[in-house]
Amino acid sequence: MFKNLTMRNAEDWYKNEFEKLGWMILAKHEKKLAKITQYKINLDGLIKTLEKLESSYEDVDRKKDIHIMLENTKVLKDFVDKKLKIQ
């Protein structure tokens, strides 16, 4: 997947995962745990992809943008792990 990923695709994926948080809160309330599990898997995939993407660019501004996205995604993942625990 990473080989064909453009910066635009990464930005769209990043935006979509942040927008899904509200839906995941509702999924937790409705005990739709499979949806939350898949969301966590998607966040892990996004983090790994952003790490690879960051190392593949030489442009300083682009690397900075990707790094910001990466750090924000890690914050989101940490929040999800703490607040959307599956029991």
Backbone as JSON Lines, residues from 0, in Angstrom:
{"i":0,"aa":"M","n":[0.82,-1.2,0.0],"ca":[0.0,0.0,0.0],"c":[0.86,1.26,0.0]}
{"i":1,"aa":"F","n":[1.92,1.26,0.77],"ca":[2.75,2.45,0.92],"c":[3.36,2.89,-0.4]}
{"i":2,"aa":"K","n":[3.73,1.96,-1.26],"ca":[4.4,2.32,-2.51],"c":[3.56,3.26,-3.37]}
{"i":3,"aa":"N","n":[2.26,3.09,-3.34],"ca":[1.38,3.89,-4.18],"c":[0.71,5.05,-3.44]}
{"i":4,"aa":"L","n":[1.08,5.25,-2.2],"ca":[0.43,6.28,-1.39],"c":[1.01,7.66,-1.72]}
{"i":5,"aa":"T","n":[0.12,8.57,-2.1],"ca":[0.55,9.94,-2.35],"c":[0.37,10.75,-1.07]}
{"i":6,"aa":"M","n":[0.94,11.91,-1.05],"ca":[0.77,12.79,0.1],"c":[-0.71,13.13,0.27]}
{"i":7,"aa":"R","n":[-1.39,13.35,-0.82],"ca":[-2.83,13.66,-0.78],"c":[-3.61,12.51,-0.15]}
{"i":8,"aa":"N","n":[-3.28,11.26,-0.52],"ca":[-3.94,10.1,0.07],"c":[-3.69,10.04,1.57]}
{"i":9,"aa":"A","n":[-2.47,10.31,1.98],"ca":[-2.13,10.3,3.41],"c":[-2.91,11.37,4.15]}
{"i":10,"aa":"E","n":[-3.03,12.55,3.56],"ca":[-3.79,13.63,4.19],"c":[-5.26,13.27,4.33]}
{"i":11,"aa":"D","n":[-5.82,12.64,3.29],"ca":[-7.23,12.23,3.35],"c":[-7.45,11.17,4.42]}
{"i":12,"aa":"W","n":[-6.55,10.19,4.49],"ca":[-6.64,9.12,5.48],"c":[-6.58,9.72,6.89]}
{"i":13,"aa":"Y","n":[-5.62,10.61,7.08],"ca":[-5.43,11.3,8.37],"c":[-6.71,12.03,8.78]}
{"i":14,"aa":"K","n":[-7.26,12.81,7.88],"ca":[-8.48,13.58,8.15],"c":[-9.64,12.64,8.49]}
{"i":15,"aa":"N","n":[-9.79,11.58,7.73],"ca":[-10.89,10.64,7.94],"c":[-10.82,9.97,9.31]}
{"i":16,"aa":"E","n":[-9.62,9.61,9.75],"ca":[-9.49,8.95,11.05],"c":[-9.87,9.89,12.19]}
{"i":17,"aa":"F","n":[-9.53,11.15,12.06],"ca":[-9.93,12.11,13.09],"c":[-11.45,12.32,13.08]}
{"i":18,"aa":"E","n":[-12.04,12.35,11.9],"ca":[-13.49,12.54,11.8],"c":[-14.26,11.34,12.34]}
{"i":19,"aa":"K","n":[-13.67,10.16,12.31],"ca":[-14.34,8.94,12.77],"c":[-14.45,8.85,14.29]}
{"i":20,"aa":"L","n":[-13.72,9.66,15.01],"ca":[-13.72,9.55,16.47],"c":[-15.13,9.65,17.05]}
{"i":21,"aa":"G","n":[-15.91,10.58,16.58],"ca":[-17.29,10.72,17.07],"c":[-18.1,9.45,16.84]}
{"i":22,"aa":"W","n":[-17.92,8.85,15.67],"ca":[-18.63,7.6,15.38],"c":[-18.17,6.48,16.3]}
{"i":23,"aa":"M","n":[-16.9,6.5,16.66],"ca":[-16.38,5.45,17.54],"c":[-16.91,5.61,18.96]}
{"i":24,"aa":"I","n":[-17.13,6.84,19.38],"ca":[-17.74,7.07,20.7],"c":[-19.15,6.48,20.72]}
{"i":25,"aa":"L","n":[-19.89,6.7,19.64],"ca":[-21.23,6.11,19.54],"c":[-21.15,4.59,19.46]}
{"i":26,"aa":"A","n":[-20.17,4.07,18.74],"ca":[-19.99,2.61,18.65],"c":[-19.71,2.02,20.02]}
{"i":27,"aa":"K","n":[-18.92,2.69,20.82],"ca":[-18.65,2.23,22.19],"c":[-19.94,2.21,23.0]}
{"i":28,"aa":"H","n":[-20.72,3.26,22.89],"ca":[-22.0,3.34,23.6],"c":[-22.94,2.21,23.19]}
{"i":29,"aa":"E","n":[-22.9,1.86,21.91],"ca":[-23.78,0.81,21.38],"c":[-23.14,-0.58,21.44]}
{"i":30,"aa":"K","n":[-21.95,-0.66,22.06],"ca":[-21.22,-1.91,22.25],"c":[-20.86,-2.59,20.92]}
{"i":31,"aa":"K","n":[-20.56,-1.79,19.92],"ca":[-20.1,-2.31,18.63],"c":[-18.57,-2.37,18.66]}
{"i":32,"aa":"L","n":[-18.07,-3.35,19.4],"ca":[-16.65,-3.42,19.7],"c":[-15.8,-3.76,18.49]}
{"i":33,"aa":"A","n":[-16.34,-4.47,17.52],"ca":[-15.58,-4.79,16.31],"c":[-15.21,-3.52,15.55]}
{"i":34,"aa":"K","n":[-16.1,-2.55,15.54],"ca":[-15.82,-1.27,14.87],"c":[-14.66,-0.54,15.56]}
{"i":35,"aa":"I","n":[-14.65,-0.58,16.88],"ca":[-13.59,0.08,17.62],"c":[-12.26,-0.63,17.4]}
{"i":36,"aa":"T","n":[-12.3,-1.96,17.39],"ca":[-11.08,-2.73,17.13],"c":[-10.51,-2.38,15.76]}
{"i":37,"aa":"Q","n":[-11.36,-2.32,14.74],"ca":[-10.9,-1.98,13.4],"c":[-10.36,-0.55,13.34]}
{"i":38,"aa":"Y","n":[-10.98,0.35,14.06],"ca":[-10.52,1.74,14.11],"c":[-9.11,1.8,14.69]}
{"i":39,"aa":"K","n":[-8.87,1.05,15.76],"ca":[-7.53,1.02,16.36],"c":[-6.5,0.45,15.4]}
{"i":40,"aa":"I","n":[-6.89,-0.58,14.65],"ca":[-6.0,-1.17,13.64],"c":[-5.69,-0.13,12.57]}
{"i":41,"aa":"N","n":[-6.7,0.61,12.14],"ca":[-6.5,1.66,11.13],"c":[-5.55,2.74,11.63]}
{"i":42,"aa":"L","n":[-5.69,3.13,12.88],"ca":[-4.79,4.15,13.45],"c":[-3.36,3.63,13.49]}
{"i":43,"aa":"D","n":[-3.18,2.38,13.88],"ca":[-1.83,1.79,13.89],"c":[-1.24,1.8,12.48]}
{"i":44,"aa":"G","n":[-2.06,1.45,11.5],"ca":[-1.6,1.45,10.11],"c":[-1.24,2.85,9.64]}
{"i":45,"aa":"L","n":[-2.03,3.82,10.03],"ca":[-1.73,5.21,9.65],"c":[-0.42,5.66,10.27]}
{"i":46,"aa":"I","n":[-0.2,5.33,11.53],"ca":[1.05,5.7,12.2],"c":[2.25,5.1,11.47]}
{"i":47,"aa":"K","n":[2.18,3.82,11.17],"ca":[3.29,3.15,10.47],"c":[3.51,3.77,9.09]}
{"i":48,"aa":"T","n":[2.43,4.05,8.41],"ca":[2.54,4.64,7.07],"c":[3.15,6.04,7.13]}
{"i":49,"aa":"L","n":[2.72,6.84,8.08],"ca":[3.27,8.19,8.2],"c":[4.75,8.15,8.57]}
{"i":50,"aa":"E","n":[5.15,7.19,9.39],"ca":[6.57,7.04,9.72],"c":[7.39,6.74,8.47]}
{"i":51,"aa":"K","n":[6.89,5.83,7.65],"ca":[7.58,5.49,6.4],"c":[7.58,6.66,5.44]}
{"i":52,"aa":"L","n":[6.46,7.32,5.35],"ca":[6.34,8.46,4.44],"c":[7.28,9.59,4.85]}
{"i":53,"aa":"E","n":[7.37,9.84,6.14],"ca":[8.25,10.9,6.64],"c":[9.7,10.62,6.25]}
{"i":54,"aa":"S","n":[10.11,9.38,6.37],"ca":[11.51,9.05,6.05],"c":[11.77,9.02,4.54]}
{"i":55,"aa":"S","n":[10.72,8.99,3.73],"ca":[10.91,8.91,2.28],"c":[11.05,10.28,1.62]}
{"i":56,"aa":"Y","n":[10.71,11.35,2.34],"ca":[10.79,12.7,1.78],"c":[12.07,13.39,2.2]}
{"i":57,"aa":"E","n":[12.61,14.19,1.29],"ca":[13.78,15.0,1.61],"c":[13.4,16.46,1.82]}
{"i":58,"aa":"D","n":[12.29,16.88,1.26],"ca":[11.82,18.25,1.4],"c":[11.51,18.53,2.87]}
{"i":59,"aa":"V","n":[12.16,19.54,3.44],"ca":[12.04,19.84,4.87],"c":[10.61,20.21,5.26]}
{"i":60,"aa":"D","n":[9.96,21.03,4.45],"ca":[8.59,21.44,4.77],"c":[7.63,20.26,4.73]}
{"i":61,"aa":"R","n":[7.8,19.4,3.74],"ca":[6.93,18.23,3.62],"c":[7.14,17.29,4.8]}
{"i":62,"aa":"K","n":[8.41,17.08,5.16],"ca":[8.73,16.23,6.32],"c":[8.11,16.8,7.6]}
{"i":63,"aa":"K","n":[8.14,18.11,7.73],"ca":[7.56,18.75,8.92],"c":[6.05,18.53,8.96]}
{"i":64,"aa":"D","n":[5.39,18.69,7.81],"ca":[3.95,18.45,7.74],"c":[3.61,17.01,8.14]}
{"i":65,"aa":"I","n":[4.36,16.08,7.61],"ca":[4.12,14.67,7.92],"c":[4.39,14.39,9.39]}
{"i":66,"aa":"H","n":[5.43,15.0,9.92],"ca":[5.76,14.8,11.34],"c":[4.63,15.31,12.24]}
{"i":67,"aa":"I","n":[4.06,16.44,11.9],"ca":[2.94,16.98,12.67],"c":[1.75,16.02,12.61]}
{"i":68,"aa":"M","n":[1.45,15.52,11.42],"ca":[0.37,14.55,11.27],"c":[0.65,13.3,12.1]}
{"i":69,"aa":"L","n":[1.88,12.84,12.08],"ca":[2.27,11.65,12.83],"c":[2.08,11.86,14.33]}
{"i":70,"aa":"E","n":[2.58,12.96,14.84],"ca":[2.46,13.22,16.28],"c":[1.0,13.39,16.7]}
{"i":71,"aa":"N","n":[0.2,14.06,15.88],"ca":[-1.23,14.21,16.18],"c":[-1.95,12.87,16.18]}
{"i":72,"aa":"T","n":[-1.57,12.01,15.24],"ca":[-2.19,10.68,15.18],"c":[-1.81,9.85,16.4]}
{"i":73,"aa":"K","n":[-0.59,9.99,16.87],"ca":[-0.18,9.28,18.09],"c":[-0.98,9.76,19.3]}
{"i":74,"aa":"V","n":[-1.25,11.06,19.37],"ca":[-2.08,11.6,20.46],"c":[-3.49,11.01,20.36]}
{"i":75,"aa":"L","n":[-4.04,10.98,19.15],"ca":[-5.37,10.41,18.95],"c":[-5.39,8.94,19.37]}
{"i":76,"aa":"K","n":[-4.39,8.19,18.96],"ca":[-4.32,6.75,19.29],"c":[-4.23,6.56,20.79]}
{"i":77,"aa":"D","n":[-3.45,7.37,21.47],"ca":[-3.33,7.28,22.92],"c":[-4.69,7.54,23.58]}
{"i":78,"aa":"F","n":[-5.39,8.55,23.11],"ca":[-6.71,8.87,23.64],"c":[-7.68,7.71,23.43]}
{"i":79,"aa":"V","n":[-7.68,7.17,22.22],"ca":[-8.58,6.07,21.89],"c":[-8.27,4.85,22.75]}
{"i":80,"aa":"D","n":[-6.99,4.55,22.93],"ca":[-6.62,3.4,23.77],"c":[-7.1,3.57,25.21]}
{"i":81,"aa":"K","n":[-7.06,4.79,25.71],"ca":[-7.47,5.05,27.1],"c":[-8.98,5.14,27.26]}
{"i":82,"aa":"K","n":[-9.64,5.78,26.34],"ca":[-11.07,6.08,26.51],"c":[-12.01,5.08,25.83]}
{"i":83,"aa":"L","n":[-11.52,4.37,24.84],"ca":[-12.37,3.41,24.14],"c":[-11.87,1.99,24.37]}
{"i":84,"aa":"K","n":[-11.63,1.67,25.61],"ca":[-11.15,0.33,25.97],"c":[-12.22,-0.7,25.66]}
{"i":85,"aa":"I","n":[-11.75,-1.84,25.18],"ca":[-12.65,-2.95,24.9],"c":[-12.5,-3.96,26.02]}
{"i":86,"aa":"Q","n":[-13.62,-4.28,26.66],"ca":[-13.57,-5.2,27.8],"c":[-14.19,-6.52,27.48]}
